[in-house]
Amino acid sequence: MPNRIFFPQEALDQWMLDSTIDVKGSELTIVAEGRRYKIADAVRVLREVSGAVDANELVGKVKSKPYLLELGAELLEGSMIMGDNAYDVVQGWTGVPVGTFLEHVASPDRAKARAQVDPGKFAPEEPRTEEQLLARFLMKNL
Protein backbone atom coordinates (compact mmCIF):
# COMPACT_ATOMS: atom_id res chain seq x y z
CA MET A 1 0.00 0.00 0.00
CA PRO A 2 1.42 3.44 -0.90
CA ASN A 3 2.22 5.94 1.83
CA ARG A 4 -0.51 8.37 2.74
CA ILE A 5 -0.09 12.05 3.48
CA PHE A 6 -2.26 14.13 5.77
CA PHE A 7 -3.38 17.49 4.40
CA PRO A 8 -4.78 19.78 7.16
CA GLN A 9 -8.00 21.52 6.13
CA GLU A 10 -6.60 24.95 7.00
CA ALA A 11 -3.64 24.41 4.65
CA LEU A 12 -5.93 23.15 1.85
CA ASP A 13 -8.11 26.23 2.20
CA GLN A 14 -5.08 28.52 1.81
CA TRP A 15 -3.61 26.51 -1.08
CA MET A 16 -6.94 26.64 -2.93
CA LEU A 17 -7.06 30.43 -2.47
CA ASP A 18 -3.48 30.65 -3.79
CA SER A 19 -4.35 28.30 -6.70
CA THR A 20 -1.47 26.06 -5.61
CA ILE A 21 -3.76 23.04 -5.61
CA ASP A 22 -6.94 22.07 -7.35
CA VAL A 23 -9.58 19.83 -5.78
CA LYS A 24 -12.22 18.12 -7.90
CA GLY A 25 -14.42 15.55 -6.22
CA SER A 26 -12.17 13.19 -4.30
CA GLU A 27 -8.98 14.15 -6.12
CA LEU A 28 -6.40 16.79 -5.20
CA THR A 29 -3.81 17.99 -7.74
CA ILE A 30 -0.62 19.90 -6.97
CA VAL A 31 -0.95 22.36 -9.85
CA ALA A 32 2.75 23.05 -10.58
CA GLU A 33 3.54 19.32 -10.74
CA GLY A 34 0.32 17.85 -12.05
CA ARG A 35 0.65 15.29 -9.20
CA ARG A 36 -2.69 13.81 -8.23
CA TYR A 37 -3.86 12.28 -4.95
CA LYS A 38 -7.09 10.51 -4.04
CA ILE A 39 -8.31 12.16 -0.86
CA ALA A 40 -10.65 11.13 1.95
CA ASP A 41 -11.92 12.86 5.12
CA ALA A 42 -9.55 12.29 8.01
CA VAL A 43 -8.64 13.49 11.48
CA ARG A 44 -5.20 13.83 13.06
CA VAL A 45 -5.36 13.25 16.81
CA LEU A 46 -2.90 15.53 18.60
CA ARG A 47 -3.47 14.87 22.31
CA GLU A 48 -5.89 13.59 24.92
CA VAL A 49 -6.95 16.57 27.06
CA SER A 50 -9.30 15.21 29.74
CA GLY A 51 -6.60 13.37 31.66
CA ALA A 52 -8.23 9.99 31.01
CA VAL A 53 -6.24 7.09 29.59
CA ASP A 54 -6.29 7.04 25.78
CA ALA A 55 -8.03 3.66 25.71
CA ASN A 56 -8.45 3.83 21.93
CA GLU A 57 -4.75 4.60 21.39
CA LEU A 58 -5.55 7.45 19.00
CA VAL A 59 -3.00 10.08 20.05
CA GLY A 60 -0.47 10.74 17.32
CA LYS A 61 -2.47 8.92 14.65
CA VAL A 62 -4.47 9.88 11.60
CA LYS A 63 -7.79 8.07 11.22
CA SER A 64 -10.53 8.32 8.66
CA LYS A 65 -13.44 10.46 9.76
CA PRO A 66 -16.03 7.74 8.93
CA TYR A 67 -14.08 5.25 11.10
CA LEU A 68 -14.05 7.64 14.07
CA LEU A 69 -17.76 8.44 13.66
CA GLU A 70 -18.50 4.71 13.56
CA LEU A 71 -16.69 4.39 16.90
CA GLY A 72 -19.00 7.07 18.33
CA ALA A 73 -16.74 10.11 18.04
CA GLU A 74 -18.28 13.56 18.14
CA LEU A 75 -16.23 16.10 16.18
CA LEU A 76 -16.42 19.86 16.38
CA GLU A 77 -13.67 21.88 14.69
CA GLY A 78 -10.46 21.15 16.66
CA SER A 79 -12.06 18.91 19.29
CA MET A 80 -13.24 15.33 19.47
CA ILE A 81 -15.16 13.53 22.22
CA MET A 82 -15.15 9.75 22.35
CA GLY A 83 -16.59 8.12 25.44
CA ASP A 84 -14.76 9.51 28.49
CA ASN A 85 -12.00 10.98 26.35
CA ALA A 86 -11.60 14.45 24.89
CA TYR A 87 -8.99 15.15 22.23
CA ASP A 88 -7.44 18.06 20.40
CA VAL A 89 -7.54 17.22 16.70
CA VAL A 90 -6.83 18.65 13.28
CA GLN A 91 -9.41 17.91 10.64
CA GLY A 92 -8.31 17.42 7.08
CA TRP A 93 -7.79 14.82 4.40
CA THR A 94 -5.56 11.84 3.73
CA GLY A 95 -4.08 11.65 0.28
CA VAL A 96 -2.89 8.57 -1.59
CA PRO A 97 -0.87 9.13 -4.78
CA VAL A 98 -2.61 8.23 -8.02
CA GLY A 99 -0.20 5.85 -9.73
CA THR A 100 3.46 5.36 -8.94
CA PHE A 101 5.98 8.16 -8.80
CA LEU A 102 7.68 6.88 -11.95
CA GLU A 103 4.33 6.90 -13.79
CA HIS A 104 3.82 10.48 -12.62
CA VAL A 105 7.26 11.62 -13.84
CA ALA A 106 6.56 10.19 -17.31
CA SER A 107 2.95 11.43 -17.50
CA PRO A 108 1.71 13.99 -20.01
CA ASP A 109 -0.19 15.68 -17.14
CA ARG A 110 3.11 16.49 -15.43
CA ALA A 111 4.70 17.80 -18.62
CA LYS A 112 1.65 19.98 -19.31
CA ALA A 113 1.55 21.34 -15.73
CA ARG A 114 5.26 22.13 -15.70
CA ALA A 115 5.06 23.87 -19.09
CA GLN A 116 2.61 26.36 -17.58
CA VAL A 117 4.83 27.26 -14.60
CA ASP A 118 7.73 29.70 -14.55
CA PRO A 119 10.90 27.54 -14.68
CA GLY A 120 12.42 29.68 -11.91
CA LYS A 121 9.92 28.15 -9.50
CA PHE A 122 11.55 24.72 -9.72
CA ALA A 123 14.46 23.64 -7.55
CA PRO A 124 17.67 22.98 -9.46
CA GLU A 125 17.49 19.30 -8.62
CA GLU A 126 14.43 17.34 -9.63
CA PRO A 127 12.70 15.23 -6.96
CA ARG A 128 13.50 11.54 -7.28
CA THR A 129 10.84 10.28 -4.90
CA GLU A 130 7.31 11.08 -3.81
CA GLU A 131 8.68 12.23 -0.47
CA GLN A 132 11.09 14.70 -2.11
CA LEU A 133 8.29 16.07 -4.29
CA LEU A 134 6.05 16.61 -1.25
CA ALA A 135 8.89 18.06 0.84
CA ARG A 136 9.65 20.60 -1.89
CA PHE A 137 5.97 21.50 -2.21
CA LEU A 138 5.52 21.88 1.55
CA MET A 139 8.71 23.93 2.01
CA LYS A 140 7.40 26.43 -0.55
CA ASN A 141 3.81 26.50 0.70
CA LEU A 142 3.76 26.22 4.49
N, C-alpha and C positions, 0 to 999 in steps of 0.2 A: 504494500500500500504506500502511495507517495506521501511525503511529509505534508502536513497541513500548516497553514499560517493563520494567525488570528489577526483580523483587522478590526480595531476598535471603531465603534459607530462614529464617535467624535472625529476621528481622523478621516473616515470615509466622507463625512459631511464636508469637511474642509477640502479634501481632494476633488470632490465633485464640483464644488464652487470654483476651484482653481483649474478645472478641466484636465486634471492630471490623470484621472481615471474616468472610466465610463461604466455604468452599471445598467444592464438590460436583463430583466427577468432575474434569473439565478446565476448570471455570469458577470464577473467583473473583469475589465480589461485595463491594464496599465498602458495608457495611450501612447507614450513615447516608444514603447517596446512592442506593442501589439500582443503582449503576453496575457493570456486569458486564464481565469480561475473560476471554477464552479464554487458558488458560495452558499452557505446555509446559516440560519440564525444560530448564534452561540453566545455563551456567557463565560467570561473569565472570572474565576473566584479568587479574590485577593486575600481575604482574611475573614476569620470567624470573629465576630465582635461582641457576642453576648457573654463570653467566658465559658460557655458549655463546650464539651468535647466535640470535635468535628467527627461525629459518628459516621458520616457519609464519606469522609476523606476527600473532600472537595477542594480544600484550600490549595492554591497553586495550580489548579487544573482548568482546562477549558472543556466545557461540556455543551452539547447541543441544547438549545432552548427547549425543543419538544421533549427531550429526555428529562430535563429538570422539572418541567411542568407535569410530566407523567409521574414523577416521584412526589408531587404535591408542593413544589416550590411556588412561592408567590413572589413575583418580580415587580419592582417599581424603581425605575431609573437605575441608580447605583446601589440598590439594596436588594437582598433576597432573604426571605424567611422560609425555612424548611423545618417543620417540627419545632423543637426547642432551640434551634440554631438561627442566628442572624448573621448575614455575611455582607461584606462590602464586595461589590462586583463591578465589572465593566461589561456592558452589553456591546455586541458587535456581530461579527461574521467569521466563520472559518472558511478558508479558501483552499481548494485542492487544484493544483495545476491541470490544465486541459492538455493532455498529451505529455510526452517526455520533453526534457529540456532540449535534446538534440533535434527533435521534431520541430520545436519552436524556433530554434536558430535557423533551420532550413526553410521555414514557412514563408509563403508569399505575404501573409499578414504582417509579419515582422518587417520584411523589406519595405512594404508599403508604409507602415507606421514610421519607420526610421527615415524614410525619404521625406516625410513631412515635418521633421524636427530639425532645428538648427544643429549642424554637426558639432558646434562648440558645446552643446549640452551633454555630450557623451564623454565618459572618462577615456583617457588614452588607451587603457587596456580593457578589452572586451571581457564581460563576465563569462566564466567557463562552467559555471554551475548555477542552478536555480537559486541557491543561497547567496551567491555573489550578486546576481541580478537583483534580488530583493534587498540585499544590504545597500547596494548603490541607490536603489529607488528610495529606501527609507532614509538614508543619510541626506538626500536632497530634499526630502519632503516632510520630515518631522521637525 
